[in-house]
Amino acid sequence: MLKEERQRLIEELLKNNSVISNADILNLSNVTEMTIRRDLKEMEEKGLLVRIHGGAKSINTDVDETNQKKNLAISVSVQSIDHRKNMLHNLSPKKLMKVIPFF
């Protein structure tokens, strides 16, 4: 994998997670840990991330927290929809007609 591809991968991982580990990057990029360290050092020097022990964290944690909150809201909404679907599925036809308005 080329350096530019690895660094794009690292940026994408940091968009979805506020912290990533060297192991995460290694599993996806198939390069040595030393290569990952060099990439992270270069990206930190460019101001794209902050290196931490064993990985890196996003510079913009506010955006990451917002994304995490959005993901949580979506997850809760999906669970709510699934619950409602199961409730409707278990209703008898008579009760179902009372719940669903027909125009």
Secondary structure, DSSP 8 states (H G I E B T S, - for coil): --HHHHHHHHHHHHHH-SEEEHHHHHHHH---HHHHHHHHHHHHHTTSEEEETTEEEES-HHHHHHHHHHHHHHHHHHHHHHHHHHHHHTS-HHHHHHHS---
